[in-house]
């Protein structure tokens, strides 16, 4: 199914001092300690736009990582995705400071209602001029469910059933409540909206009910670009049906290629072109002018990875309390209500047993995804090799030391890829959907 394409990149970040690598906020050059300031987000967006990235992809998690040892202590101590602020609120300031870059915002639908949620993302799409995407997630932490007054999180597959119902409701609100041309803004006639072109939405689903008119007029894209993060069997079906972009992981080429192939084939079974979905695995990239310098930078960064904090993240992602596993033992598969694909990749799909202590290191084993270190030409070779071998479209580049690693990629790798003719030299015009899918309009097909 491989097809020649232009490479695409998102800067993968989180509205928190720690993201995929716990402890790096303590590095003396890291700026994520100021994650709750506007300047941090403005610099991030401007750096990524300078590199002609397609988007800032903002992760989010609803809850605290308290599976490890049965307490949140390790996560709190190391700032492992804790604390974190609402990612939707940093988008408008980044949009004001840039012109083209898109924003993929993670939002957990389980604790939202379609009626209020649809207005929030229509608002973001208006304020950014059509540059917003929604990364659809259903949550995996019991701590978030308890915070919302529930005993525990819904079962894994039941969360996707709720997601199907949620999508059915917001599609109606975004696409069918206001007709094109409903808004006149006619001062002389004193007519803002033609009531005949606005329709009440009635949705009576198993999880969500709506009876009302969408509160916002149509935004440039109407429906935001739809991303999804989840590669379990049920997650793949959901993604194949709804997603325009998918964030996935896999620490080896066979694992990643199999996930991509399964999703593209499932999309085809839904009557879609399998290449109507942009595939973005996560990737950790450390680049410097020479390979020796890149390895020195890796060694420097690795000193700051917080072992207990990293295991707290892994315990939350997998649903397995790794404090109860000997560091020299391999992680084992158990049925989990957390991120099923993560645990399956680390166990059932792994070519060899992975020791717990190795999973907490800044390394190819600890990365759960492509891990690339080297000079610009070496990094470019590896990127293109992963694309060729796995049929992906690009990468979500993990945050390491903010914003140093992003700037290094922009300054060193982007020109190398441009010289090879595989990366754009200027942005296309139009909203995010048009940039991601050249020749397509701003709204859902």
Secondary structure, 3 states (H helix, E strand, C coil): CCCCCCCEEEEEEECECCCCCCCHHHCCCCCHHHCCCHHHHHHHHHHHHHCCCCEEEEECCCCCCCCHHHCCHHHHHHCCCCCECCHHHHHHHHHHCCCCCEEEEEEEHHHCCHHHHHHHHHHHHHHCCCCEEEEEECCCCHHHHHHCCCCCCCCHHHHHHHHHHHHHHHHHHHHHCECCCCEEEECCCCEEECHHHECCEEEECCCCEEEECCCCCCCCCCCCEEEEECCCHHHHHHHHHHCCEEEECCCCHHHHHHHHHHHHHHHHHCCCCHHHCEEEEEEEEEECCCHHHHHHHHHHHHCCCCHHHHHHHHHHHHCCCHHHCCCCCECCCCCCCCCHHHHHHHCCCCCCCCEHHHHCCCCHHHHCCEEEEECHHHHHHHHHHHHHHHCCCEEEEECCCCCHHHHHHHHHHHHHHHHCCCCCCCCCCCCHHHHHCCCCCCCCC
